[in-house]
Amino acid sequence: MGKTKTCSCCATIVIVLIVLLRIGVGWHFLYEGLWKTDPSNDFSSKGFLGMAKGPTKDFYYMFLPDLGGEGRLQMGEVFKARYDENGEIDRDSRARVGWTLPVIEREWYRYFNAYRVKYGLTNDEDQLKAAKKVFEQYVLSLREYTLENRDDIRAFVASKRRFENRLATTKNEAEYQRIRDWDAQMKYRSEGEKFAAEPVKMGENLQLDLWNLLTPDQRRLGRMRAIAYGEDRCGLMNFVSTLPWIHNFAEPSTMGALDVAVTVGLTLIGICLMLGLCTRLAALGGVLFLINVVLSQYPWPTVYPFQSDMLGHSMIFNKDSLEAIVLLLIAALPAGRWGGLDWFLWNCCGKYLYRWYGIEKDPLVPECLSTETCC
């Protein structure tokens, strides 16, 4: 009798600790997800994945369209010409009037055309005239910016391409060279983003100024989706970014799709772990996420850039990999049935499905923690 009481007490303590562990990890995931939904926090996966290192870095770079801004910085000449009597461009009348960034200007024109249709500006000549004036001023500013920085952008793009060609054709595994290459890569990326940042900021201000021209009745139609440029445009996100709750933080772009997947995934995993609902599936989803985090930041001392001393010191196993092991433990045990909603799922249908296949009990439940037996 005494041994049975001791075993029962030990089992209860273990179960309580595992439930607390499940709730604690769930709260960590839930808070991470909810924090990313606040637009003021300016969350983006770009910065994290852009710093990916180790053997899997190229895989993560695939999810970052136009990393470094080279695509947005493609320049093109702007010509002015007349149309002939057949409605075609009179090539003899063509005259170059400046330079622009076609990828950016093209998206501005798409946005403005959609803006006119959505808010019915064609029915108000004065409002349409004011909107055109604002739009043309921004286009002129973009062309002036391109002309002023044309030589610097050309030099940057040419230098970056020479650097990338050298990396592709020359293999130098010396640690000193690897460190130099990484630092140079980050420098090129930072410089490219700096060149592209000002035109992108112009686009944000353009959207704001056009919004301010609208009447209260027009504003009730809602805001238009933010501008996404070149390869970052994502048709699917045009719909996803309008969904309830998600529209508060979603950007209609490829990068926005990844951010939404991370944010919603972390939030759902956290909710399920805390409630003990579909716990094993949620735990395995958390493990998959953490494996990607570990691989992207590869905790190996010789992989540059080295981990900051402020984050501690680790090799192979770091905080993320240890949390993944904890989630594997939660997935291996019926943690959701102990103080969770999985108890109802198991007793309403789960155990009957097992018996349908001739299995009397869940093989993943340890005998010492079973409600029917004790160690």
Backbone torsions as a table, in degrees:
resi	resn	phi	psi	omega
1	MET	NA	-44.5	179.9
2	GLY	-62.6	-39.5	179.3
3	LYS	-65.7	-38.4	-179.7
4	THR	-64.7	-41.9	178.5
5	LYS	-64.7	-40.7	179.4
6	THR	-62.9	-45.0	179.8
7	CYS	-63.9	-41.7	179.4
8	SER	-63.2	-40.0	179.2
9	CYS	-65.0	-43.8	178.4
10	CYS	-61.7	-43.4	-179.8
11	ALA	-62.5	-40.3	179.1
12	THR	-62.7	-43.7	179.5
13	ILE	-61.7	-44.7	179.4
14	VAL	-61.1	-44.0	-178.9
15	ILE	-63.7	-43.6	179.5
16	VAL	-62.0	-43.3	-179.7
17	LEU	-64.8	-39.4	179.5
18	ILE	-67.0	-39.2	177.1
19	VAL	-63.5	-44.3	177.5
20	LEU	-62.0	-38.4	178.2
21	LEU	-63.9	-43.2	179.1
22	ARG	-62.0	-45.2	-178.9
23	ILE	-67.2	-40.3	-179.7
24	GLY	-63.8	-46.3	178.4
25	VAL	-65.9	-38.2	178.2
26	GLY	-62.4	-41.0	178.5
27	TRP	-65.0	-38.0	177.4
28	HIS	-58.9	-47.5	179.8
29	PHE	-66.5	-42.5	-177.7
30	LEU	-63.6	-44.8	-179.2
31	TYR	-65.2	-39.6	176.9
32	GLU	-59.9	-42.2	179.8
33	GLY	-67.6	-45.4	-178.4
34	LEU	-66.9	-36.0	178.4
35	TRP	-60.6	-36.3	-177.5
36	LYS	-74.0	-14.7	179.9
37	THR	-81.8	-11.4	-179.4
38	ASP	-83.6	113.0	-177.6
39	PRO	-58.5	-28.2	-178.9
40	SER	-67.2	-19.3	177.9
41	ASN	-80.5	-13.5	174.3
42	ASP	53.4	49.2	-179.2
43	PHE	-72.9	138.9	172.0
44	SER	-154.1	137.7	177.3
45	SER	-73.5	-10.8	-173.9
46	LYS	-60.5	-45.7	-178.4
47	GLY	-63.5	-41.3	-178.4
48	PHE	-69.0	-51.3	-178.9
49	LEU	-70.1	-27.8	177.9
50	GLY	-65.4	-20.0	177.8
51	MET	-99.5	12.7	179.9
52	ALA	-58.7	141.2	-178.2
53	LYS	-136.6	176.6	179.9
54	GLY	84.3	-171.7	-173.3
55	PRO	-70.0	-15.4	-177.0
56	THR	-101.2	6.5	-173.3
57	LYS	-62.0	-38.1	-178.5
58	ASP	-63.7	-33.0	178.0
59	PHE	-63.2	-43.1	-178.4
60	TYR	-74.3	-29.8	177.9
61	TYR	-65.2	-22.4	178.4
62	MET	-62.0	-25.6	-177.7
63	PHE	-87.2	2.6	-177.1
64	LEU	-115.7	86.9	-179.4
65	PRO	-64.5	137.5	177.1
66	ASP	55.1	44.2	176.8
67	LEU	-66.9	118.2	-176.9
68	GLY	101.6	-7.7	171.3
69	GLY	81.0	6.5	-175.5
70	GLU	-63.6	-36.5	179.3
71	GLY	-65.1	-41.4	179.7
72	ARG	-71.6	-18.7	-176.0
73	LEU	-94.1	7.8	174.8
74	GLN	-63.5	128.8	-176.1
75	MET	-103.9	152.7	177.7
76	GLY	-146.3	153.2	179.1
77	GLU	-81.1	148.1	177.4
78	VAL	-109.7	126.2	-178.8
79	PHE	-116.6	151.7	173.5
80	LYS	-117.7	132.9	-176.4
81	ALA	-149.7	167.1	176.7
82	ARG	-105.4	159.5	175.3
83	TYR	-98.4	141.9	178.8
84	ASP	-83.9	-175.0	-175.6
85	GLU	-67.2	-18.4	178.2
86	ASN	-90.9	2.6	179.6
87	GLY	83.1	10.2	178.8
88	GLU	-103.9	159.5	-178.0
89	ILE	-68.8	129.3	175.7
90	ASP	-81.1	103.0	-173.8
91	ARG	-63.5	-28.4	179.7
92	ASP	-68.8	-19.6	-178.1
93	SER	-93.9	-1.2	-177.2
94	ARG	-67.1	136.0	176.9
95	ALA	-142.8	130.1	-179.4
96	ARG	-73.0	130.3	-178.1
97	VAL	-115.1	-3.6	178.4
98	GLY	159.9	-163.9	-179.2
99	TRP	-128.6	156.3	178.4
100	THR	-150.3	175.2	172.8
101	LEU	-105.0	96.6	-171.1
102	PRO	-57.3	-38.0	-178.0
103	VAL	-60.8	-40.7	-178.4
104	ILE	-77.2	-47.2	-177.6
105	GLU	-63.1	-38.1	179.5
106	ARG	-59.5	-43.2	-179.8
107	GLU	-68.5	-32.4	176.4
108	TRP	-63.8	-42.8	179.3
109	TYR	-64.7	-40.0	177.2
110	ARG	-61.6	-43.1	-179.2
111	TYR	-64.1	-45.1	-176.7
112	PHE	-66.2	-39.9	178.3
113	ASN	-63.9	-41.4	177.4
114	ALA	-67.4	-34.6	178.9
115	TYR	-62.5	-45.0	-179.7
116	ARG	-61.5	-40.5	-177.9
117	VAL	-72.6	-46.5	-175.0
118	LYS	-60.3	-43.0	-174.0
119	TYR	-101.1	8.7	173.5
120	GLY	63.0	40.9	-178.3
121	LEU	-69.7	-18.2	-179.0
122	THR	-67.2	-15.3	-179.8
123	ASN	-89.8	-4.8	-178.5
124	ASP	-134.8	102.8	-175.2
125	GLU	-63.8	-40.5	-178.7
126	ASP	-64.8	-43.0	179.3
127	GLN	-67.6	-40.8	178.0
128	LEU	-63.3	-40.1	178.9
129	LYS	-63.3	-42.0	179.1
130	ALA	-65.3	-40.0	179.9
131	ALA	-66.5	-42.4	178.1
132	LYS	-61.9	-38.7	179.9
133	LYS	-62.9	-44.7	178.1
134	VAL	-62.5	-45.7	-177.9
135	PHE	-62.3	-46.6	-178.9
136	GLU	-63.8	-32.4	176.8
137	GLN	-65.4	-40.4	178.5
138	TYR	-68.9	-40.2	177.1
139	VAL	-61.2	-42.5	177.8
140	LEU	-62.2	-40.9	178.6
141	SER	-63.7	-39.4	178.1
142	LEU	-62.9	-42.3	-179.5
143	ARG	-68.5	-36.7	176.7
144	GLU	-65.7	-41.0	178.6
145	TYR	-62.5	-43.2	-179.5
146	THR	-62.9	-43.8	-179.6
147	LEU	-64.1	-42.0	-178.8
148	GLU	-65.9	-33.9	-174.9
149	ASN	-107.3	10.6	-174.3
150	ARG	-56.7	-49.9	-177.2
151	ASP	-65.5	-40.1	179.5
152	ASP	-66.6	-40.8	179.6
153	ILE	-66.0	-43.0	177.8
154	ARG	-58.6	-45.7	-179.1
155	ALA	-64.1	-40.5	179.3
156	PHE	-63.3	-49.6	-177.9
157	VAL	-61.5	-43.8	179.8
158	ALA	-63.8	-43.1	-179.9
159	SER	-65.1	-41.6	179.9
160	LYS	-64.0	-40.0	179.6
161	ARG	-67.7	-37.8	176.4
162	ARG	-63.4	-40.7	179.1
163	PHE	-63.7	-45.1	-179.3
164	GLU	-66.8	-36.5	177.1
165	ASN	-65.5	-37.6	178.3
166	ARG	-66.1	-40.4	178.3
167	LEU	-63.6	-36.5	-177.2
168	ALA	-75.1	-26.9	-174.6
169	THR	-106.1	-17.4	-176.9
170	THR	-119.6	126.3	178.4
171	LYS	-108.8	111.2	177.1
172	ASN	-128.9	105.0	-174.9
173	GLU	-90.8	7.0	177.4
174	ALA	-61.3	138.4	-175.8
175	GLU	-58.8	-41.5	-179.9
176	TYR	-59.2	-42.5	-178.6
177	GLN	-70.7	-37.7	178.9
178	ARG	-63.2	-39.7	177.9
179	ILE	-65.4	-43.5	178.1
180	ARG	-61.8	-42.8	-178.9
181	ASP	-64.7	-41.3	179.6
182	TRP	-63.9	-47.3	-179.7
183	ASP	-61.5	-39.6	178.4
184	ALA	-66.3	-39.8	179.1
185	GLN	-62.1	-43.9	178.8
186	MET	-66.0	-35.0	179.4
187	LYS	-67.0	-45.3	178.0
188	TYR	-61.7	-42.0	-179.0
189	ARG	-63.3	-44.1	179.5
190	SER	-64.5	-41.3	-179.1
191	GLU	-66.6	-41.1	178.7
192	GLY	-65.1	-43.5	178.2
193	GLU	-63.8	-33.0	178.7
194	LYS	-65.7	-43.4	177.6
195	PHE	-63.0	-40.4	-175.7
196	ALA	-80.2	-19.2	-173.7
197	ALA	-64.2	-40.0	-176.4
198	GLU	-67.3	-46.8	175.0
199	PRO	-61.1	-37.4	177.9
200	VAL	-64.7	-40.0	177.2
201	LYS	-64.9	-37.0	175.0
202	MET	-58.2	-42.9	-179.8
203	GLY	-62.4	-38.6	177.7
204	GLU	-65.5	-42.1	178.4
205	ASN	-67.4	-34.8	176.3
206	LEU	-59.9	-46.9	179.2
207	GLN	-61.2	-39.9	179.9
208	LEU	-67.2	-44.2	-179.3
209	ASP	-65.3	-38.2	177.4
210	LEU	-67.5	-35.7	177.5
211	TRP	-63.9	-39.4	-177.8
212	ASN	-68.4	-17.0	178.3
213	LEU	-80.0	-13.4	-173.4
214	LEU	-79.3	152.0	175.0
215	THR	-81.3	163.7	177.2
216	PRO	-55.0	-38.4	179.1
217	ASP	-64.8	-39.5	179.6
218	GLN	-68.8	-35.4	-179.8
219	ARG	-66.8	-24.9	178.1
220	ARG	-65.2	-17.2	176.5
221	LEU	-72.7	-10.6	178.2
222	GLY	92.5	162.4	179.8
223	ARG	-76.7	152.1	173.6
224	MET	-79.6	160.2	178.0
225	ARG	-68.0	145.7	-178.5
226	ALA	-64.1	155.7	-179.3
227	ILE	-76.1	133.8	172.1
228	ALA	-121.7	143.6	-169.5
229	TYR	-110.6	136.0	170.4
230	GLY	55.9	-125.8	-176.4
231	GLU	-67.0	-14.7	-178.7
232	ASP	-82.0	-6.3	177.5
233	ARG	-72.0	135.9	-177.4
234	CYS	-136.9	112.6	-177.7
235	GLY	-62.4	-38.3	-179.0
236	LEU	-60.0	-37.3	-177.2
237	MET	-70.4	-16.2	175.2
238	ASN	-60.4	-32.9	177.0
239	PHE	-88.3	-46.3	-175.8
240	VAL	-59.9	-39.0	-175.8
241	SER	-70.5	-4.8	177.6
242	THR	-100.6	-4.4	-177.1
243	LEU	-68.7	150.5	178.1
244	PRO	-56.1	144.4	-179.0
245	TRP	70.1	-49.3	-176.5
246	ILE	-65.7	-33.2	-176.5
247	HIS	-64.8	-15.2	179.4
248	ASN	-69.2	-26.5	-175.6
249	PHE	-132.3	-4.6	-175.2
250	ALA	-83.4	138.8	172.8
251	GLU	-109.5	134.9	-176.4
252	PRO	-77.3	68.3	-178.0
253	SER	-148.0	169.8	177.1
254	THR	-60.8	-43.2	177.5
255	MET	-64.7	-36.3	177.5
256	GLY	-64.8	-35.4	178.1
257	ALA	-63.1	-42.2	178.3
258	LEU	-65.7	-41.3	179.8
259	ASP	-63.7	-41.1	178.5
260	VAL	-64.8	-42.4	179.6
261	ALA	-60.9	-43.6	179.4
262	VAL	-65.7	-47.3	-176.2
263	THR	-64.2	-50.7	-179.2
264	VAL	-66.2	-40.1	179.7
265	GLY	-61.0	-48.5	179.7
266	LEU	-62.3	-41.0	-179.1
267	THR	-64.3	-46.4	-179.3
268	LEU	-66.2	-40.8	177.7
269	ILE	-60.8	-44.2	179.8
270	GLY	-63.0	-44.3	179.6
271	ILE	-62.2	-46.1	-177.7
272	CYS	-64.4	-40.8	179.3
273	LEU	-66.6	-41.4	-178.7
274	MET	-67.8	-38.1	179.7
275	LEU	-84.8	-11.8	-175.9
276	GLY	68.2	38.4	-178.6
277	LEU	-110.4	123.8	-175.9
278	CYS	48.5	48.2	-169.7
279	THR	-61.5	-44.3	-177.4
280	ARG	-63.9	-42.1	179.0
281	LEU	-64.8	-42.3	179.3
282	ALA	-64.8	-41.4	-179.9
283	ALA	-63.6	-41.9	178.8
284	LEU	-67.4	-34.5	174.3
285	GLY	-63.2	-39.7	176.2
286	GLY	-64.8	-37.8	177.5
287	VAL	-63.0	-44.4	179.2
288	LEU	-60.7	-42.6	178.5
289	PHE	-62.9	-45.8	-176.9
290	LEU	-68.3	-32.5	176.1
291	ILE	-61.6	-41.7	177.7
292	ASN	-65.6	-37.2	177.3
293	VAL	-63.3	-45.7	-178.8
294	VAL	-64.2	-44.6	-178.2
295	LEU	-66.6	-34.8	-178.8
296	SER	-71.1	-29.5	-179.4
297	GLN	-112.9	13.4	170.3
298	TYR	15.0	93.3	-175.7
299	PRO	-78.8	71.1	177.3
300	TRP	-126.6	128.8	-171.2
301	PRO	-57.3	-28.7	-175.8
302	THR	-89.1	-3.2	-178.8
303	VAL	-89.4	121.1	-178.2
304	TYR	-91.2	142.1	4.6
305	PRO	-77.9	145.0	-176.7
306	PHE	-72.1	151.5	179.2
307	GLN	-67.9	140.0	-179.8
308	SER	-65.0	140.8	177.8
309	ASP	-63.1	-23.1	-179.9
310	MET	-66.6	-23.5	179.2
311	LEU	-90.8	4.1	-177.3
312	GLY	92.3	-169.1	-178.2
313	HIS	-129.0	134.4	-178.2
314	SER	-151.6	157.9	174.7
315	MET	-144.9	117.8	-176.3
316	ILE	70.7	-61.4	-179.9
317	PHE	-94.3	120.4	173.4
318	ASN	-126.9	-169.5	-175.9
319	LYS	-60.4	-38.8	-178.3
320	ASP	-69.6	-42.6	179.9
321	SER	-67.6	-34.9	177.3
322	LEU	-67.7	-38.1	176.9
323	GLU	-66.5	-33.1	176.1
324	ALA	-64.3	-39.2	178.0
325	ILE	-65.0	-39.6	176.8
326	VAL	-60.9	-42.0	178.7
327	LEU	-66.2	-34.5	175.3
328	LEU	-63.6	-39.4	176.1
329	LEU	-61.9	-43.9	179.2
330	ILE	-63.5	-38.4	179.6
331	ALA	-69.3	-30.3	-177.6
332	ALA	-77.8	-19.3	-178.4
333	LEU	-110.5	157.1	176.7
334	PRO	-79.3	54.9	-173.2
335	ALA	-65.0	-26.6	179.8
336	GLY	-75.3	-18.5	178.9
337	ARG	-84.9	-13.8	177.5
338	TRP	-96.8	99.0	-179.5
339	GLY	71.1	32.3	-178.7
340	GLY	-144.7	171.3	-177.7
341	LEU	-72.9	-14.8	177.4
342	ASP	-64.4	-19.7	176.7
343	TRP	-59.7	-41.6	179.8
344	PHE	-70.7	-40.7	178.5
345	LEU	-62.3	-39.9	-178.0
346	TRP	-69.2	-45.6	-175.5
347	ASN	-78.7	-21.2	179.6
348	CYS	-86.9	-34.6	-177.0
349	CYS	-145.5	-31.8	-173.9
350	GLY	-57.9	-51.8	-175.2
351	LYS	-68.7	-26.1	178.7
352	TYR	-73.4	-33.5	175.1
353	LEU	-65.5	-39.9	176.2
354	TYR	-59.7	-47.6	-177.9
355	ARG	-65.9	-29.4	177.7
356	TRP	-59.5	-35.6	179.4
357	TYR	-94.5	14.1	174.9
358	GLY	80.4	17.4	178.7
359	ILE	-103.8	120.5	-174.9
360	GLU	-76.8	-31.9	-177.6
361	LYS	-145.6	161.0	178.5
362	ASP	-66.3	117.3	-177.7
363	PRO	-66.7	-14.8	-179.5
364	LEU	-87.8	-4.5	178.1
365	VAL	-87.2	117.0	179.2
366	PRO	-62.1	142.4	-179.8
367	GLU	-58.0	-38.0	-176.0
368	CYS	-70.6	-16.1	179.1
369	LEU	-110.8	9.9	178.9
370	SER	-75.1	148.6	178.1
371	THR	-77.3	-12.1	-175.6
372	GLU	-98.6	-28.3	-177.5
373	THR	-130.5	170.4	179.0
374	CYS	-141.9	151.1	-178.9
375	CYS	-67.1	NA	NA
